[in-house]
Amino acid sequence: MQIMNFFRHFYTITRHRHAVILHCAKAGIFWQGLGHDLSKYSPTEFFSGVKYYQGTRSPNEQERIENGYSAAWMHHKGRNRHHYEYWTDYSYKDGKMMPVKMPLRYVAEMFCDRVAACKIYNGAAYQDGDALAYYKRTGQHHYIHPETSALLESLLHMLADEGEERTFAHLRTLVKTQKTY
């Protein structure tokens, strides 16, 4: 079974990565997309993914259930700036951890990542509202800067309401003009 999981996990993460690259191209950040999730091929993340592979959701979820945390996720979020969990720091005012506003290009990649993940895991059942539904379902766990959250949610709503073509065109314009949010 582990041999099959090796190939299935490799196929899943590679399909996901290629979908994100395609989405990043649509969002105007193609070169950034080429570097997306390369850490998933590192031994820390890859072999954990093989061990906990299920095919219908992230192996990190099963690793959390069994161990109380996911070492693969801890490794991943610390190396990939498109995850809002990467963007936390201590406040200089009170020394407490706080979320930091993400740069626009990483919010764009995060959006591309979420859409691609829903497409890969939901397969033929994918709908444009899936990424928004997932974000809302897990919302109580988000430790994300309010402005970053608002931008991500607006993009997810736009995708659900207006479709992929219109949303990526809007995102491409934001990235191209480097508008702040």
Number of C-alpha atoms within 10 A of each C-alpha: 7 12 10 11 18 16 11 17 24 17 12 18 20 16 15 23 23 16 20 26 24 17 23 27 18 18 25 21 21 17 11 14 22 16 12 22 21 14 18 21 14 14 11 16 20 18 18 21 26 20 17 19 23 15 13 11 14 18 22 20 16 19 20 15 10 11 9 10 14 19 15 22 21 15 15 21 17 13 14 19 20 23 19 22 18 18 20 16 12 12 12 8 6 7 9 9 12 14 19 20 17 22 15 19 22 18 23 25 25 21 26 23 25 19 25 22 23 21 19 20 16 14 11 8 9 14 15 19 18 20 24 21 14 12 17 13 10 9 12 8 9 13 16 21 17 12 13 20 19 13 16 18 17 14 22 25 18 19 22 18 13 14 15 18 10 13 21 23 14 15 22 20 14 18 18 13 9 12 9 8 12
